[in-house]
């Protein structure tokens, strides 16, 4: 896929602010392993191959297993994720697909069992952040890190 534009250079002031917010969210206190998983799940939902590739690689570099990474897409059927991670996946899906049904009261109540109020805000901001990156990368066909690789 041919890149449409480099959004970093097209709007550098806003992109710089976006990068700063992204850094703050990454350092908000939520487990890095959890952040990797929700970024991967949202990117799968949004069809952002750039971000799926990047967040899979980052998670693996931080010690995540390949098996768990492969099973993120099928987390509901996998026994490899903790209850907190499962809740984060459900939250990520609801927030990413917010137009479908919003965030149902049952999910919010369940979320409060696994996350403090502050953590739910941080989790929601992390989901919003990756959705912003996905939308930029998909819309403008970000230069893919594996662009040189040939299709199998």
N, C-alpha and C positions, 0 to 999 in steps of 0.2 A: 504494500500500500504506500502510495506516495504522500509524504508530508504536505499538508496544506500551508501551514505557517508555523513559525516558532513563536508561541504565545509569550515566552519569556522576553523576547526582544520587541514584540509588538506592543506590549503594555508593561514595561519594566517596573514602573512604580507600584502598580497593583500586584504584580507577581512577587515583588520583593516583600510586600506586606503579607501575601499569602504564604510565602516561605517562612516568615517569622511566626505566623500563627501556627503553621504546621509544626515548627520546632517546639513551640510552647505546648502544643497538644501532645507531642511525643514525650515531653518531659513532665507531663501533668501528674504523674504518680501511678497511673494504671500500669499494670504489668506489660512490659514490652512484648512478651509472648502473646498476650491477649490482643494487643494492638495489631500485631502482625496478622493474626487470624482474622480479625474483623475487616482489616484492609483487604485481605485476600478474598474474603466472602463477598464484600460489596463489589469488588472489582470483577468477580465472576458474574454476579448478577448483572452488572452494567456492561459486560462484554468488553472490558478494557484489557486487552492482551498486554499492553505495556505495563500496567500496574499489577496484573496477575504475575507476570514474569518477575518484576522487581520485588514484590512483597514475598513471593515464594523464595527467592534467592536470599533476601534479607533475613527471613525467618530461619532458613536453613543455616545461615552464617551465625545466627544467634542460638543455635542448638536445637531447633525444631526438627523432628524426624520427617523423613520423606513420606512415610506412611500416613502420618496425621495430615500433612499438607495435601496429599492425594484425596483424603477423605473429607476435607472441608466442604466440598460440594455436596456430599452425602452425610453431613453431620447428624442429621436426625436419626439415621440408621446405624451410626457408628458408636461403639462403646468406648472409643478412645478419648472422648472429651469430658471434662469435668462438668458438673452442674452449672458452675459459674460461666464456663466457656459456652455451654449450650444456651444459656440465657443470653449471653452476648451475641451469639449467632441469631437467635430469634429477634432480639432487639435490632440488630443490624439489618435484617431482612425487612422488618416493619418500617424502620425509618427510611431505608433506601427505597422501598416501594410504598411510600406514605400515601400516595394518591389512591391506592387500592382500598385500604380500610383504616388509615390512620394508625395510631398505636392503641390497640384495644385495652380497655380497663383491666382485663384479666392479665394481659402481658405486663402492664404497668405494675400491677400488684405483685406479680411473680418477680419482676425486676427488683422490687424493693426488698425481696428476701435475699438477694444475692449481691446487691450493690447499695451503698449509701446514697442519699439524695445527691450529694456532691459527685459521687462516682457516676451516677446516671447522667448528670449533666455533662461530665467529661466524656463519657462513652458516646453520648449523642453528638457532642462536638466532634469527636474523632470520626464518627460515621459521616457526619456532614462534610468534614474535611476531605475524606477519601472520595466521597461522591463528587465534590468540586473538582478534585484532580482527575477523576474518571471522565467527567464531562469535558474538561479541557483536552485531555489526551485523545478521547474518542472523536470529538468534534474537529480538532485540528490535525488528527493523524500524527501524533507525536512520533518522533524518530524512534523506532523500536530498537531496543538494545540487541536484539537478535536479527536485525534486518539483513545482516550478511549471511545468515544461515539459509540453506536451501530447504525447501519443503521436501519431506520424506516421500 
